[in-house]
Amino acid sequence: MMLSRFKPAVPKCWLFFACGLTWSVVGGLMCTRAMGWLIPEGVERSAEFELAGLVMAVVALRFGFGAIARKNIVRLRRLPERGCFFAFQAWRSYLIIMVMIGMGVTLRHLPIPKSALSIVYTAIGGALFMGSFHYYGHLFRLMRTVFNRRG
């Protein structure tokens, strides 16, 4: 029996959607957790930590996460029109994700003030969330091209 029959093949547009959705959800969850840690700090102090995290998120997007998203989009464009659903991330990325999850768990259990940790979570979460729009933008351009060809 051929194993390829069990491969969940989907149209390429679903890979872009899966990437964007994954980045949006993870980024949103990280930012939500950071805001939850800041509730006890009060509004004014929380705003300072969130602003610092957002500034760092823009920097992280500009010099890291944006380039990763663009590189992944190029990789996805090279795939056949129907590919394995799990190809929305390169296999190495799955390893990096596991390391990042481990680092997040470790950081949460270290004696670091949650208010300080909220800056890191907002920076990474915000960069992921904003980086997801690279995937959505490419998906919408792809869909517009398909609809223009049909119409």
Backbone hydrogen bonds, N-H to C=O, Kabsch-Sander energy under -0.5 kcal/mol:
donor,donor_aa,acceptor,acceptor_aa,energy
5,R,2,M,-1.1
6,F,3,L,-1.8
7,K,4,S,-1.1
9,A,7,K,-2.0
10,V,83,G,-2.8
12,K,81,E,-2.3
14,W,11,P,-1.7
15,L,11,P,-0.6
15,L,12,K,-1.2
16,F,12,K,-1.3
17,F,13,C,-1.9
18,A,14,W,-2.6
19,C,15,L,-2.2
20,G,16,F,-2.4
21,L,17,F,-2.9
22,T,18,A,-2.4
23,W,19,C,-2.7
24,S,20,G,-2.5
25,V,21,L,-2.8
26,V,22,T,-2.5
27,G,23,W,-2.3
28,G,24,S,-2.7
29,L,25,V,-2.7
30,M,26,V,-2.4
31,C,27,G,-2.3
32,T,28,G,-2.4
33,R,29,L,-2.4
34,A,30,M,-2.2
35,M,31,C,-2.5
36,G,32,T,-2.2
37,W,33,R,-1.8
38,L,34,A,-1.1
39,I,35,M,-0.9
39,I,36,G,-0.5
41,E,38,L,-1.5
42,G,38,L,-0.6
42,G,39,I,-1.3
46,S,42,G,-2.3
47,A,43,V,-2.4
48,E,44,E,-1.4
49,F,45,R,-1.8
50,E,46,S,-2.9
51,L,47,A,-2.6
52,A,48,E,-2.1
53,G,49,F,-2.3
54,L,50,E,-2.7
55,V,51,L,-2.5
56,M,52,A,-2.1
57,A,53,G,-2.0
58,V,54,L,-2.2
59,V,55,V,-1.9
60,A,56,M,-2.9
61,L,57,A,-2.6
62,R,58,V,-2.5
63,F,59,V,-2.6
64,G,60,A,-1.1
65,F,60,A,-2.2
66,G,61,L,-2.1
68,I,64,G,-2.1
69,A,65,F,-2.5
70,R,66,G,-2.5
71,K,67,A,-2.5
72,N,68,I,-2.3
73,I,69,A,-2.3
74,V,70,R,-2.1
75,R,71,K,-2.1
76,L,72,N,-2.6
77,R,73,I,-2.4
78,R,74,V,-1.1
79,L,75,R,-0.5
79,L,76,L,-1.1
83,G,10,V,-2.3
85,F,8,P,-2.5
87,A,84,C,-2.1
88,F,85,F,-1.3
89,Q,86,F,-1.0
93,S,90,A,-0.7
94,Y,90,A,-1.2
95,L,91,W,-1.1
96,I,92,R,-2.2
97,I,93,S,-2.7
98,M,94,Y,-1.9
99,V,95,L,-2.0
100,M,96,I,-2.6
101,I,97,I,-2.5
102,G,98,M,-2.3
103,M,99,V,-2.5
104,G,100,M,-2.4
105,V,101,I,-2.5
106,T,102,G,-2.4
107,L,103,M,-2.8
108,R,104,G,-2.1
109,H,105,V,-1.2
109,H,106,T,-0.6
110,L,106,T,-0.7
110,L,107,L,-0.9
112,I,110,L,-2.2
116,A,113,P,-0.6
117,L,113,P,-2.2
118,S,114,K,-1.9
119,I,115,S,-0.6
119,I,116,A,-0.9
120,V,116,A,-0.9
121,Y,117,L,-2.4
122,T,118,S,-2.6
123,A,119,I,-2.4
124,I,120,V,-2.6
125,G,121,Y,-2.8
126,G,122,T,-2.8
127,A,123,A,-2.0
128,L,124,I,-2.5
129,F,125,G,-2.7
130,M,126,G,-2.9
131,G,127,A,-2.5
132,S,128,L,-1.5
133,F,130,M,-1.2
134,H,131,G,-1.6
135,Y,131,G,-0.7
136,Y,132,S,-2.0
137,G,133,F,-2.4
138,H,134,H,-2.0
139,L,135,Y,-2.6
140,F,136,Y,-2.8
141,R,137,G,-2.1
142,L,138,H,-2.5
143,M,139,L,-2.6
144,R,140,F,-2.5
145,T,141,R,-2.2
146,V,142,L,-2.1
147,F,143,M,-2.7
148,N,144,R,-2.5
149,R,145,T,-1.9
150,R,146,V,-1.6
151,G,147,F,-2.0
